[in-house]
Amino acid sequence: MAEGAEHDVAGFSAYHNPVMVRECLEGLQLKSDGTYVDVTFGGGGHSQAILQHLSGGRLIAFDQDEDAKREAAKISHRSFTFCQSNFMHLKRYLKLNGVTQVDGILADLGISSHQIDVAERGFSTRWEGPLDMRMDRQNPTTAATILNDYREADLHRIFGMYGEVRNARTLAQLVVQHRAGNPFRNTIDLVNLLKTVAPRGKEFKYYAQVFQALRMEVNREMEALEEFLRQTAEVIRPGGRLVIMSYHSLEDRMVKNFMNTGKPFGELEKDFYGNPLRPFEMITRKPVEAGEEELKVNNRARSARLRIAERL
Ligand SMILES: C[S@@+](CC[C@H](N)C(=O)[O-])C[C@H]1O[C@@H](n2cnc3c(N)ncnc32)[C@H](O)[C@@H]1O
């Protein structure tokens, strides 16, 4: 285990229980002297596991959250470098660290348990907190900005597309009516409003969907993923691996499209002779899901979809 780590033997930590660690490591096909990138450090569960396999190699980790930066500061392994940055700046930060080509990249998308568990971050439907939801606290847009300032049509789009909420139009109308006399300030203001339109018996699922939609908009998660994916083809060397875990169907679709075609929206490019020009070959025909044993101890693993591709 890397010096400074606070994970037990199964890799669990109070910050975040890492999902499908063995499957991710197998997907990366680690070489002890290889250069790897973990673009979603979080509590460092996957990074710690990668570092255990390196001697002479290098691991560069990214996370845009300053809490993750604090966790990363506990690792004193000499092969480890941390960049507090959005992974959409992958290429730029690798270059700043003298790296142009890597042997593998891991992404474990979304937010960590730590981010959900800290009420002041505003990610949790259960605790009262400010309507914040920023991973990067330099970001000027919070969930309150969206609820109080966005046009009704944009709210409708966000709730429908990112939250997959059935009554997105009704909810958008209700938000606009509510905020006229009463701006949204905290998570309880929002949950109280959601109670009035949530499907009976499925209230908590509904709250989670709406919170997820807001979080994805605040952090521009689909834009960041798209930008990141495009850069992976430029930095992974032939034979290198791209390993991505998603928790949302839109993300998984974009990852699948990209691994199959090299384009986030799936339009396959062909050369002059009509041969497909694809930078990656998908290794996992179907997404890998967590096994029964892991599901018993890590609820978060339930919605994880792991895809692996190799750079051609
Ligand atoms: C699911 S957690 C990763 C957990 C980690 N694998 C572990 O074992 O602890 C996702 C992390 O990625 C970070 N993150 C999400 N999107 C990001 C982005 N676009 N750029 C940088 N970090 C991001 C979040 O702040 C969060 O800490």
PDBQT file of the ligand as one rigid body, heavy atoms in Angstrom, charges set to zero:
ROOT
HETATM    1  C1  LIG A 401     -16.667   8.472  -8.465  1.00  0.00    +0.000 C 
HETATM    2  S1  LIG A 401     -15.516   9.572  -7.809  1.00  0.00    +0.000 S 
HETATM    3  C2  LIG A 401     -14.003   8.722  -8.056  1.00  0.00    +0.000 C 
HETATM    4  C3  LIG A 401     -13.666   7.825  -6.921  1.00  0.00    +0.000 C 
HETATM    5  C4  LIG A 401     -12.286   7.214  -7.020  1.00  0.00    +0.000 C 
HETATM    6  N1  LIG A 401     -12.142   6.337  -8.151  1.00  0.00    +0.000 N 
HETATM    7  C5  LIG A 401     -11.950   6.495  -5.760  1.00  0.00    +0.000 C 
HETATM    8  O1  LIG A 401     -11.697   5.278  -5.799  1.00  0.00    +0.000 OA
HETATM    9  O2  LIG A 401     -11.959   7.103  -4.704  1.00  0.00    +0.000 OA
HETATM   10  C6  LIG A 401     -15.390  10.787  -9.054  1.00  0.00    +0.000 C 
HETATM   11  C7  LIG A 401     -14.394  11.900  -8.763  1.00  0.00    +0.000 C 
HETATM   12  O3  LIG A 401     -14.114  12.535  -9.993  1.00  0.00    +0.000 OA
HETATM   13  C8  LIG A 401     -14.124  13.914  -9.857  1.00  0.00    +0.000 C 
HETATM   14  N2  LIG A 401     -14.555  14.457 -11.146  1.00  0.00    +0.000 N 
HETATM   15  C9  LIG A 401     -15.730  14.267 -11.768  1.00  0.00    +0.000 A 
HETATM   16  N3  LIG A 401     -15.756  14.904 -12.944  1.00  0.00    +0.000 NA
HETATM   17  C10 LIG A 401     -14.544  15.498 -13.084  1.00  0.00    +0.000 A 
HETATM   18  C11 LIG A 401     -13.941  16.297 -14.100  1.00  0.00    +0.000 A 
HETATM   19  N4  LIG A 401     -14.601  16.635 -15.204  1.00  0.00    +0.000 N 
HETATM   20  N5  LIG A 401     -12.674  16.702 -13.915  1.00  0.00    +0.000 NA
HETATM   21  C12 LIG A 401     -11.989  16.370 -12.790  1.00  0.00    +0.000 A 
HETATM   22  N6  LIG A 401     -12.509  15.643 -11.783  1.00  0.00    +0.000 NA
HETATM   23  C13 LIG A 401     -13.767  15.207 -11.933  1.00  0.00    +0.000 A 
HETATM   24  C14 LIG A 401     -15.081  14.196  -8.720  1.00  0.00    +0.000 C 
HETATM   25  O4  LIG A 401     -14.731  15.405  -8.065  1.00  0.00    +0.000 OA
HETATM   26  C15 LIG A 401     -14.904  12.970  -7.829  1.00  0.00    +0.000 C 
HETATM   27  O5  LIG A 401     -13.963  13.206  -6.816  1.00  0.00    +0.000 OA
ENDROOT
TORSDOF 0
